[in-house]
Amino acid sequence: MPHGDDLDARFNELVAQIDEEQQRRMRAAAVKGAKEQRRTDRLARRESRSARLSEDSGGYGSEPRRRIGRAWIAMAVITSLITAAGVIVTFRPDLLTSGVVVDEPPTPIAEPIAEPAVEPAEDPADQTAEEPTSPFAGSPAEKYAEGAAGFVMPEAKALGGLSKKDVAKGLKLTRELMAAAFLDEKALLGGKPSAFTKLLSPDQRDWFLRDMKKHKGSAAFVIQFAKGTAEFSTDVIKVRGRVKLGTFKDRWRRGVELKLNHIVVYAVHRPGRPDTTIRVVAHPKGRVLLYREEGRLVAWPLRWGASSTPASCDTRDGFIHPEYEDSPRGTVAPTGPPTDPYELERDEPKGCAASKGT
């Protein structure tokens, strides 16, 4: 712990760092403080005397009188110096470090500069990203069911010599056939329709494979885009339609006839060009015969076909060749008045017919 002489020396050194003007202000403040204190004490003594005159005997009386003089002024000066020293320590703590001599001039005390208010950065997680517009927005397909949910089947019942259980099984198989023919991505983009092939009865499967080979890969009953002409813009396919339940009878058999009529809408674009997205509307129609043969239930697709738009009229290879907005005009022009591609009950025209927009 430093001795008294050391403290005096350090105190004098501290005082020497304060200029004359600052010392003058400190002395003036001390004298002013002493005067105010004397005035306060005089008022206190008057109040104390008044209190003693009005109190009964046994009162506690006032506190002993305090004497203010040069000692108080000296303490006020010392307090002011210590306060000033505290300010200097804030900016120059080396002045109170023992054994260190500082030769550089005192650092000026500057007014603190208010920092500009910084707006908090917006959390990216709070930003609501805009959802991309559906390619079906603004068209009737916007309200259609998605995928196989659009293949709504009638209620099964015993009909055409078949039990209710057989009809229910036939309806389920027909729904699977439609999904494989109209919704299977591999087949839709020009690949082999393996899923559809597996669902066919053995006799019809043999014919189907021979016919597909004859037409160079184009599959009867199945909707397919020509390879390299399209990519899907979304994994959603829109479907609307109906299935009617009836009966049939010919020379060899009898059973249940299902009449199919659906609108299937695809959102596609040129490969690698999502900016060319269009809606292609297909209108598949057909029949399925349900009957029993050699103790087993058979589901036999019959007269399945589909029109599609917008598609090129120049090709007849069995595949859909989509017509995009930047496609060159074909050599074969569509015929007849434009029809509504979303009209479910319309009669399908022969050849390449004109159509309204999709």
KEKE-3310 file (N, C-alpha, C; in steps of 0.2 Angstrom, whole numbers, plus 5000, padded with zeros to 4 digits):
npx = (5004:5003:5013:5010:5017:5020:5007:5004:5013:5009:4996:4998:5005:4994:4985:4993:4991:4980:4974:4975:4964:4954:4956:4952:4939:4935:4938:4929:4917:4918:4917:4905:4897:4899:4894:4880:4878:4880:4869:4858:4860:4858:4844:4840:4843:4835:4822:4824:4825:4812:4805:4809:4804:4790:4788:4783:4790:4803:4804:4815:4823:4835:4848:4866:4874:4882:4898:4904:4917:4934:4939:4929:4928:4941:4939:4929:4936:4945:4936:4931:4943:4945:4934:4937:4948:4943:4937:4948:4954:4946:4949:4963:4970:4983:4989:4988:4995:5008:5025:5026:5029:5022:5024:5016:5004:4989:4974:4961:4945:4931:4914:4902:4898:4882:4877:4871:4854:4851:4843:4835:4840:4830:4823:4827:4819:4807:4802:4789:4789:4784:4772:4774:4765:4752:4752:4740:4732:4718:4712:4699:4704:4710:4701:4699:4701:4716:4727:4724:4713:4703:4697:4683:4673:4658:4646:4648:4638:4628:4627:4624:4626:4636:4643:4641:4654:4663:4660:4665:4678:4681:4679:4689:4701:4699:4701:4714:4720:4717:4724:4737:4738:4736:4742:4755:4771:4783:4778:4771:4781:4786:4792:4792:4777:4776:4769:4755:4755:4756:4744:4735:4725:4731:4729:4726:4737:4747:4743:4744:4757:4763:4756:4762:4775:4773:4769:4781:4784:4774:4760:4744:4730:4737:4742:4755:4769:4779:4796:4808:4801:4795:4794:4788:4780:4776:4772:4759:4744:4729:4712:4696:4680:4669:4662:4652:4640:4635:4628:4632:4631:4635:4638:4646:4648:4643:4641:4647:4648:4658:4658:4669:4674:4684:4693:4709:4723:4738:4753:4766:4783:4795:4810:4821:4817:4807:4801:4793:4781:4765:4748:4742:4728:4720:4708:4703:4693:4682:4679:4677:4676:4669:4670:4667:4678:4683:4683:4689:4690:4689:4695:4693:4700:4692:4691:4698:4703:4710:4710:4720:4726:4736:4742:4753:4748:4755:4760:4758:4761:4756:4760:4760:4764:4768:4762:4771:4771:4781:4783:4785:4774:4764:4763:4751:4735:4723:4705:4688:4676:4683:4683:4679:4691:4689:4676:4667:4657:4657:4657:4669:4679:4683:4700:4711:4706:4701:4704:4699:4708:4719)
npy = (4994:5011:5024:5040:5051:5046:5046:5060:5065:5059:5064:5078:5077:5073:5085:5094:5091:5097:5112:5130:5137:5127:5124:5137:5137:5126:5131:5142:5135:5128:5138:5144:5133:5132:5144:5141:5131:5137:5146:5136:5130:5141:5143:5131:5132:5142:5136:5126:5132:5138:5126:5122:5131:5130:5116:5105:5101:5088:5085:5080:5090:5099:5094:5095:5111:5114:5119:5128:5131:5135:5123:5115:5121:5117:5103:5103:5107:5097:5086:5091:5090:5076:5072:5078:5071:5058:5059:5061:5049:5041:5044:5044:5033:5030:5040:5038:5027:5019:5024:5026:5037:5049:5057:5062:5074:5079:5070:5076:5079:5073:5076:5063:5054:5051:5036:5031:5025:5008:4999:4984:4969:4961:4945:4932:4921:4926:4931:4930:4919:4920:4910:4899:4902:4891:4881:4878:4888:4899:4892:4879:4867:4870:4868:4854:4837:4829:4818:4801:4802:4808:4799:4793:4780:4771:4764:4748:4734:4719:4713:4710:4696:4695:4694:4705:4706:4703:4713:4724:4721:4721:4735:4741:4736:4742:4755:4755:4752:4764:4773:4768:4770:4784:4792:4787:4792:4787:4781:4791:4800:4794:4782:4764:4756:4748:4746:4747:4736:4725:4724:4719:4706:4689:4685:4697:4705:4699:4703:4717:4719:4715:4724:4736:4735:4734:4747:4754:4757:4765:4765:4757:4763:4770:4786:4796:4807:4812:4807:4818:4829:4835:4840:4838:4851:4851:4839:4837:4831:4834:4829:4825:4817:4804:4787:4776:4763:4748:4735:4721:4710:4697:4685:4676:4678:4686:4701:4715:4731:4745:4762:4774:4791:4805:4820:4825:4834:4840:4849:4855:4858:4864:4853:4858:4871:4879:4891:4890:4884:4875:4870:4854:4847:4832:4820:4806:4792:4778:4760:4747:4729:4718:4702:4684:4671:4654:4652:4664:4681:4694:4709:4719:4731:4741:4749:4761:4778:4794:4812:4826:4843:4858:4852:4845:4844:4838:4826:4808:4797:4792:4797:4811:4827:4841:4858:4872:4890:4896:4887:4882:4886:4873:4862:4856:4861:4864:4859:4864:4872:4880:4870:4868:4862:4858:4853:4840:4831:4832:4828:4818:4825:4820:4817:4831:4843:4860:4869:4878:4889:4882)
npz = (5000:4996:5004:5014:5009:4996:4991:4992:4983:4971:4970:4969:4957:4949:4950:4944:4931:4928:4920:4923:4921:4923:4936:4942:4939:4947:4960:4961:4960:4972:4982:4980:4983:4996:5001:4998:5007:5020:5020:5019:5032:5041:5039:5044:5057:5061:5060:5069:5081:5081:5082:5095:5103:5102:5106:5119:5135:5137:5123:5109:5104:5093:5081:5085:5081:5066:5060:5047:5037:5032:5031:5026:5013:5008:5007:4998:4987:4985:4983:4970:4963:4963:4956:4944:4941:4940:4927:4919:4921:4914:4901:4901:4909:4912:4919:4932:4934:4943:4942:4928:4915:4905:4890:4880:4874:4883:4879:4870:4877:4869:4864:4865:4850:4843:4838:4822:4820:4817:4806:4809:4801:4789:4793:4783:4784:4788:4777:4766:4753:4736:4730:4715:4700:4696:4682:4677:4681:4678:4669:4664:4669:4681:4691:4691:4696:4703:4695:4697:4705:4698:4690:4693:4698:4695:4706:4711:4706:4704:4688:4671:4671:4679:4696:4710:4716:4706:4697:4704:4705:4692:4689:4697:4691:4678:4681:4685:4673:4665:4673:4670:4656:4654:4664:4667:4669:4662:4651:4645:4641:4630:4632:4635:4637:4650:4662:4658:4649:4658:4664:4655:4648:4644:4630:4624:4627:4619:4606:4608:4610:4597:4589:4593:4590:4576:4573:4576:4590:4594:4605:4605:4613:4623:4629:4622:4621:4608:4608:4616:4613:4624:4641:4657:4666:4678:4691:4692:4685:4677:4679:4673:4671:4667:4670:4663:4667:4660:4650:4639:4625:4614:4601:4607:4621:4636:4647:4657:4651:4651:4648:4644:4646:4646:4651:4650:4656:4653:4658:4649:4643:4631:4631:4643:4643:4652:4651:4640:4643:4641:4640:4636:4630:4632:4625:4629:4624:4626:4627:4639:4641:4652:4657:4660:4657:4654:4668:4674:4677:4664:4658:4645:4635:4623:4607:4611:4610:4607:4606:4604:4609:4610:4595:4582:4565:4555:4557:4558:4567:4578:4590:4601:4595:4602:4599:4602:4607:4599:4589:4572:4558:4553:4538:4536:4538:4551:4550:4549:4561:4576:4590:4608:4618:4631:4632:4637:4632:4618:4601:4593:4580:4563:4557:4557:4567:4570:4585:4600:4611:4625)
capx = (5000:5008:5013:5007:5021:5019:5000:5004:5016:5004:4990:5001:5006:4987:4983:4997:4989:4974:4976:4973:4957:4950:4957:4948:4932:4934:4937:4923:4911:4918:4915:4897:4894:4900:4889:4873:4877:4879:4862:4854:4861:4854:4837:4839:4844:4829:4817:4825:4823:4805:4802:4810:4799:4783:4787:4783:4796:4803:4806:4822:4828:4838:4855:4871:4875:4888:4902:4906:4923:4939:4940:4924:4930:4946:4936:4925:4941:4948:4931:4931:4949:4944:4929:4940:4953:4939:4936:4954:4956:4942:4952:4970:4971:4991:4991:4987:5000:5014:5031:5025:5030:5019:5026:5012:5000:4983:4970:4955:4938:4926:4907:4901:4894:4877:4877:4864:4850:4852:4837:4837:4840:4824:4825:4824:4814:4800:4799:4785:4791:4779:4771:4774:4758:4750:4751:4733:4728:4714:4709:4694:4708:4711:4696:4699:4705:4723:4728:4719:4707:4698:4694:4678:4670:4651:4645:4647:4632:4627:4625:4626:4628:4642:4641:4644:4661:4666:4660:4669:4685:4682:4680:4696:4706:4698:4704:4721:4722:4717:4730:4743:4737:4735:4746:4762:4776:4788:4775:4769:4787:4788:4795:4788:4771:4776:4763:4749:4755:4756:4737:4731:4724:4737:4728:4726:4744:4751:4741:4746:4765:4764:4754:4766:4781:4771:4769:4787:4784:4767:4756:4737:4726:4741:4744:4762:4772:4785:4802:4812:4797:4791:4795:4783:4781:4773:4771:4752:4740:4722:4708:4689:4677:4664:4662:4645:4640:4630:4628:4633:4630:4637:4637:4650:4648:4639:4644:4646:4651:4660:4660:4674:4675:4688:4697:4716:4726:4745:4757:4773:4787:4801:4815:4826:4814:4801:4797:4788:4775:4758:4743:4740:4722:4719:4701:4702:4686:4683:4675:4680:4671:4670:4666:4671:4680:4687:4683:4692:4687:4693:4694:4696:4699:4690:4690:4701:4706:4711:4712:4724:4727:4738:4747:4755:4744:4759:4763:4753:4765:4753:4763:4758:4769:4765:4764:4772:4769:4786:4783:4784:4768:4764:4761:4744:4731:4717:4699:4682:4676:4686:4679:4681:4694:4687:4670:4667:4652:4657:4658:4676:4679:4688:4705:4715:4701:4703:4702:4700:4714:4718)
capy = (5000:5017:5029:5046:5055:5044:5048:5067:5066:5057:5069:5084:5076:5073:5091:5098:5090:5101:5119:5135:5139:5122:5125:5142:5135:5122:5135:5146:5130:5126:5144:5144:5127:5134:5149:5138:5127:5141:5148:5131:5129:5146:5141:5125:5134:5146:5131:5122:5137:5138:5120:5121:5136:5127:5110:5104:5098:5081:5084:5078:5095:5098:5091:5100:5116:5112:5125:5128:5136:5134:5115:5113:5123:5113:5097:5104:5108:5090:5082:5093:5087:5069:5071:5079:5065:5052:5060:5060:5042:5038:5044:5044:5029:5030:5046:5035:5021:5021:5023:5027:5044:5050:5063:5065:5079:5076:5068:5080:5075:5075:5074:5057:5055:5047:5031:5031:5020:5003:4995:4977:4966:4957:4938:4929:4916:4929:4933:4925:4918:4920:4903:4900:4901:4885:4881:4877:4893:4903:4887:4875:4862:4872:4865:4847:4833:4828:4811:4795:4804:4810:4793:4791:4774:4770:4759:4741:4730:4713:4715:4706:4689:4695:4696:4712:4706:4703:4720:4728:4719:4724:4742:4742:4734:4747:4761:4754:4753:4771:4777:4766:4773:4791:4795:4784:4796:4784:4780:4798:4803:4790:4775:4758:4756:4742:4746:4745:4729:4720:4723:4716:4698:4686:4686:4704:4707:4697:4707:4724:4720:4715:4730:4741:4733:4736:4755:4757:4759:4769:4760:4758:4764:4774:4793:4796:4812:4810:4807:4824:4835:4838:4838:4840:4857:4850:4832:4836:4830:4836:4824:4825:4813:4799:4780:4773:4756:4745:4727:4719:4703:4695:4678:4671:4680:4692:4704:4722:4736:4752:4767:4779:4798:4809:4826:4824:4840:4840:4855:4853:4863:4861:4851:4863:4877:4880:4897:4888:4879:4876:4865:4850:4844:4826:4818:4799:4789:4771:4755:4741:4724:4714:4695:4678:4666:4649:4653:4670:4688:4697:4716:4719:4737:4741:4755:4767:4783:4801:4818:4831:4849:4859:4847:4846:4840:4836:4819:4803:4792:4789:4801:4819:4832:4848:4864:4878:4896:4897:4882:4885:4884:4866:4862:4854:4866:4860:4860:4864:4877:4878:4867:4869:4856:4856:4850:4833:4827:4834:4822:4819:4826:4816:4821:4836:4848:4866:4869:4884:4889:4878)
capz = (5000:4996:5010:5014:5005:4989:4989:4991:4977:4965:4970:4966:4950:4946:4950:4939:4924:4926:4918:4928:4920:4926:4944:4944:4939:4953:4966:4961:4962:4979:4986:4979:4987:5004:5003:4998:5013:5025:5019:5021:5039:5044:5039:5048:5064:5063:5060:5075:5087:5081:5085:5102:5107:5102:5109:5126:5138:5135:5116:5108:5102:5087:5080:5086:5076:5062:5059:5040:5036:5027:5031:5021:5006:5006:5005:4991:4981:4984:4979:4963:4959:4962:4951:4937:4940:4937:4920:4916:4921:4909:4895:4902:4915:4913:4924:4939:4935:4946:4938:4921:4913:4899:4887:4875:4876:4885:4874:4871:4878:4864:4865:4862:4844:4843:4832:4818:4821:4812:4805:4810:4795:4789:4793:4777:4786:4789:4771:4763:4746:4732:4727:4708:4698:4693:4674:4676:4683:4673:4664:4668:4672:4688:4696:4690:4701:4702:4694:4697:4709:4693:4687:4697:4695:4697:4712:4709:4707:4700:4682:4665:4673:4684:4703:4712:4718:4700:4694:4708:4703:4685:4690:4700:4685:4673:4684:4685:4666:4663:4676:4666:4649:4654:4669:4668:4666:4658:4644:4642:4637:4624:4634:4634:4642:4653:4667:4655:4646:4663:4666:4650:4648:4640:4623:4622:4628:4613:4601:4610:4609:4590:4586:4595:4585:4569:4573:4578:4597:4596:4608:4605:4620:4628:4627:4622:4618:4604:4612:4614:4612:4629:4648:4662:4670:4685:4692:4693:4679:4679:4676:4674:4667:4669:4668:4663:4668:4656:4649:4632:4623:4607:4599:4611:4628:4639:4653:4658:4647:4654:4643:4647:4643:4651:4649:4654:4654:4654:4657:4647:4639:4627:4635:4646:4642:4656:4649:4634:4646:4638:4642:4631:4633:4628:4626:4628:4625:4624:4630:4642:4642:4658:4656:4663:4652:4657:4675:4676:4675:4659:4657:4638:4632:4616:4604:4614:4606:4611:4602:4609:4607:4603:4592:4575:4561:4550:4559:4559:4569:4584:4596:4601:4594:4605:4596:4606:4604:4595:4584:4565:4556:4549:4531:4536:4542:4554:4547:4553:4566:4582:4596:4615:4620:4638:4632:4638:4628:4611:4596:4590:4573:4560:4554:4561:4567:4573:4592:4603:4616:4631)
cpx = (5004:5007:5010:5011:5020:5012:5000:5007:5012:4998:4992:5002:4999:4985:4987:4995:4983:4976:4973:4966:4952:4950:4952:4941:4930:4933:4931:4917:4911:4915:4907:4894:4894:4895:4882:4873:4876:4871:4857:4854:4857:4847:4835:4839:4837:4823:4818:4823:4815:4802:4803:4805:4792:4782:4786:4789:4796:4805:4813:4826:4831:4845:4860:4872:4882:4891:4905:4912:4928:4940:4935:4926:4936:4943:4932:4930:4943:4943:4931:4937:4948:4939:4933:4945:4949:4938:4942:4956:4952:4946:4960:4972:4979:4993:4992:4992:5006:5020:5031:5025:5027:5021:5021:5007:4993:4978:4963:4949:4933:4919:4906:4896:4889:4877:4871:4861:4850:4846:4839:4836:4834:4826:4822:4819:4807:4797:4795:4786:4784:4778:4771:4767:4757:4750:4744:4728:4724:4711:4703:4698:4710:4707:4696:4703:4712:4724:4723:4713:4701:4695:4689:4674:4663:4651:4644:4640:4632:4624:4628:4629:4634:4640:4644:4651:4665:4666:4664:4676:4686:4683:4687:4701:4705:4702:4711:4724:4722:4723:4737:4744:4738:4740:4753:4767:4781:4785:4773:4775:4790:4792:4790:4783:4770:4770:4757:4749:4754:4748:4733:4730:4729:4735:4728:4733:4748:4749:4744:4753:4766:4762:4759:4773:4779:4771:4775:4787:4778:4762:4748:4735:4730:4742:4751:4764:4778:4791:4806:4808:4794:4794:4789:4785:4779:4772:4763:4749:4733:4718:4701:4686:4671:4665:4655:4645:4634:4631:4630:4632:4631:4636:4641:4650:4644:4642:4643:4651:4652:4662:4664:4674:4678:4692:4704:4720:4734:4749:4764:4776:4792:4806:4820:4823:4807:4797:4792:4782:4768:4754:4741:4734:4721:4711:4701:4695:4687:4678:4679:4674:4673:4666:4670:4672:4685:4688:4687:4689:4692:4691:4697:4695:4697:4689:4692:4704:4706:4713:4716:4726:4731:4743:4748:4750:4748:4761:4757:4757:4762:4755:4760:4764:4767:4767:4764:4771:4775:4787:4782:4777:4768:4762:4753:4740:4725:4711:4693:4682:4679:4681:4683:4684:4692:4680:4670:4663:4652:4659:4665:4676:4684:4694:4708:4710:4704:4701:4703:4706:4713:4720)
cpy = (5006:5021:5035:5051:5053:5046:5056:5068:5064:5062:5075:5083:5076:5080:5095:5097:5094:5109:5124:5137:5134:5123:5131:5141:5130:5126:5139:5141:5128:5132:5145:5139:5129:5139:5146:5134:5131:5144:5143:5130:5135:5145:5136:5127:5138:5141:5127:5126:5137:5132:5119:5125:5133:5120:5110:5101:5091:5080:5083:5084:5094:5095:5097:5104:5114:5119:5124:5133:5134:5127:5113:5115:5119:5106:5097:5104:5101:5086:5084:5090:5080:5068:5072:5073:5059:5053:5059:5053:5039:5038:5043:5040:5029:5035:5043:5029:5023:5019:5024:5035:5045:5057:5066:5070:5076:5075:5073:5076:5077:5072:5067:5058:5049:5042:5031:5025:5015:4999:4988:4973:4961:4949:4935:4924:4919:4931:4928:4925:4917:4913:4904:4899:4894:4885:4880:4882:4897:4898:4883:4869:4864:4869:4857:4843:4831:4820:4807:4797:4807:4805:4790:4786:4774:4765:4752:4738:4724:4715:4711:4699:4689:4697:4703:4712:4706:4710:4725:4727:4722:4732:4744:4741:4740:4753:4761:4755:4760:4775:4775:4769:4780:4795:4793:4789:4793:4783:4786:4801:4799:4784:4770:4758:4750:4741:4744:4738:4724:4719:4720:4708:4695:4687:4693:4707:4705:4701:4714:4724:4719:4721:4736:4741:4736:4743:4758:4761:4763:4764:4762:4759:4769:4781:4793:4803:4809:4811:4814:4830:4838:4836:4841:4846:4856:4842:4831:4835:4830:4831:4825:4821:4809:4792:4778:4766:4753:4737:4727:4712:4702:4688:4673:4672:4686:4695:4711:4726:4743:4757:4773:4786:4803:4815:4825:4830:4839:4847:4853:4859:4860:4859:4856:4870:4878:4886:4896:4884:4881:4870:4861:4846:4838:4824:4811:4797:4782:4766:4750:4735:4720:4707:4690:4673:4661:4650:4659:4676:4691:4704:4717:4726:4737:4748:4761:4772:4790:4806:4822:4837:4854:4854:4848:4841:4837:4828:4814:4796:4789:4793:4808:4823:4839:4854:4870:4885:4898:4892:4885:4882:4878:4867:4860:4858:4862:4863:4861:4870:4875:4875:4868:4862:4853:4853:4843:4829:4829:4828:4824:4820:4821:4820:4826:4842:4854:4866:4876:4883:4884:4882)
cpz = (5000:5002:5009:5009:4997:4987:4988:4984:4971:4964:4967:4959:4946:4945:4945:4932:4922:4925:4923:4927:4923:4934:4946:4944:4945:4959:4967:4963:4969:4984:4986:4983:4994:5006:5003:5005:5019:5025:5022:5029:5043:5045:5043:5055:5066:5064:5067:5081:5087:5084:5092:5106:5107:5105:5116:5129:5137:5128:5115:5106:5095:5087:5082:5080:5072:5060:5052:5040:5031:5026:5025:5014:5004:5004:4999:4985:4980:4981:4972:4960:4958:4957:4944:4936:4937:4930:4916:4916:4915:4902:4895:4908:4916:4918:4931:4939:4937:4942:4931:4919:4906:4896:4882:4878:4878:4879:4875:4872:4873:4866:4862:4856:4844:4837:4829:4820:4815:4812:4805:4803:4795:4789:4787:4778:4786:4782:4767:4755:4742:4729:4719:4706:4695:4686:4672:4678:4677:4668:4668:4671:4680:4693:4696:4696:4699:4701:4694:4701:4704:4689:4693:4694:4698:4703:4708:4710:4703:4694:4676:4666:4677:4691:4704:4714:4711:4696:4698:4706:4696:4685:4692:4694:4680:4675:4684:4677:4663:4666:4672:4659:4649:4659:4670:4665:4661:4651:4641:4638:4632:4626:4633:4639:4646:4658:4664:4652:4651:4665:4661:4651:4643:4633:4621:4622:4622:4608:4602:4608:4601:4587:4587:4591:4578:4568:4576:4585:4599:4599:4607:4612:4624:4625:4628:4618:4614:4608:4610:4613:4618:4636:4652:4666:4677:4685:4693:4686:4681:4675:4678:4669:4670:4666:4668:4663:4664:4655:4641:4631:4616:4606:4604:4619:4630:4645:4654:4653:4651:4648:4646:4643:4648:4647:4653:4651:4657:4653:4655:4644:4635:4632:4637:4645:4646:4654:4643:4637:4642:4641:4636:4634:4628:4630:4625:4629:4623:4628:4634:4643:4648:4657:4659:4657:4655:4665:4678:4673:4670:4659:4650:4635:4625:4613:4608:4609:4610:4606:4607:4605:4612:4601:4585:4571:4555:4551:4560:4562:4576:4590:4595:4600:4596:4600:4601:4603:4598:4589:4577:4563:4552:4542:4531:4540:4545:4550:4552:4558:4572:4587:4602:4617:4627:4638:4632:4633:4621:4607:4593:4583:4570:4557:4559:4561:4571:4580:4595:4608:4622:4637)
residu = (MET:PRO:HIS:GLY:ASP:ASP:LEU:ASP:ALA:ARG:PHE:ASN:GLU:LEU:VAL:ALA:GLN:ILE:ASP:GLU:GLU:GLN:GLN:ARG:ARG:MET:ARG:ALA:ALA:ALA:VAL:LYS:GLY:ALA:LYS:GLU:GLN:ARG:ARG:THR:ASP:ARG:LEU:ALA:ARG:ARG:GLU:SER:ARG:SER:ALA:ARG:LEU:SER:GLU:ASP:SER:GLY:GLY:TYR:GLY:SER:GLU:PRO:ARG:ARG:ARG:ILE:GLY:ARG:ALA:TRP:ILE:ALA:MET:ALA:VAL:ILE:THR:SER:LEU:ILE:THR:ALA:ALA:GLY:VAL:ILE:VAL:THR:PHE:ARG:PRO:ASP:LEU:LEU:THR:SER:GLY:VAL:VAL:VAL:ASP:GLU:PRO:PRO:THR:PRO:ILE:ALA:GLU:PRO:ILE:ALA:GLU:PRO:ALA:VAL:GLU:PRO:ALA:GLU:ASP:PRO:ALA:ASP:GLN:THR:ALA:GLU:GLU:PRO:THR:SER:PRO:PHE:ALA:GLY:SER:PRO:ALA:GLU:LYS:TYR:ALA:GLU:GLY:ALA:ALA:GLY:PHE:VAL:MET:PRO:GLU:ALA:LYS:ALA:LEU:GLY:GLY:LEU:SER:LYS:LYS:ASP:VAL:ALA:LYS:GLY:LEU:LYS:LEU:THR:ARG:GLU:LEU:MET:ALA:ALA:ALA:PHE:LEU:ASP:GLU:LYS:ALA:LEU:LEU:GLY:GLY:LYS:PRO:SER:ALA:PHE:THR:LYS:LEU:LEU:SER:PRO:ASP:GLN:ARG:ASP:TRP:PHE:LEU:ARG:ASP:MET:LYS:LYS:HIS:LYS:GLY:SER:ALA:ALA:PHE:VAL:ILE:GLN:PHE:ALA:LYS:GLY:THR:ALA:GLU:PHE:SER:THR:ASP:VAL:ILE:LYS:VAL:ARG:GLY:ARG:VAL:LYS:LEU:GLY:THR:PHE:LYS:ASP:ARG:TRP:ARG:ARG:GLY:VAL:GLU:LEU:LYS:LEU:ASN:HIS:ILE:VAL:VAL:TYR:ALA:VAL:HIS:ARG:PRO:GLY:ARG:PRO:ASP:THR:THR:ILE:ARG:VAL:VAL:ALA:HIS:PRO:LYS:GLY:ARG:VAL:LEU:LEU:TYR:ARG:GLU:GLU:GLY:ARG:LEU:VAL:ALA:TRP:PRO:LEU:ARG:TRP:GLY:ALA:SER:SER:THR:PRO:ALA:SER:CYS:ASP:THR:ARG:ASP:GLY:PHE:ILE:HIS:PRO:GLU:TYR:GLU:ASP:SER:PRO:ARG:GLY:THR:VAL:ALA:PRO:THR:GLY:PRO:PRO:THR:ASP:PRO:TYR:GLU:LEU:GLU:ARG:ASP:GLU:PRO:LYS:GLY:CYS:ALA:ALA:SER:LYS:GLY:THR)
# end
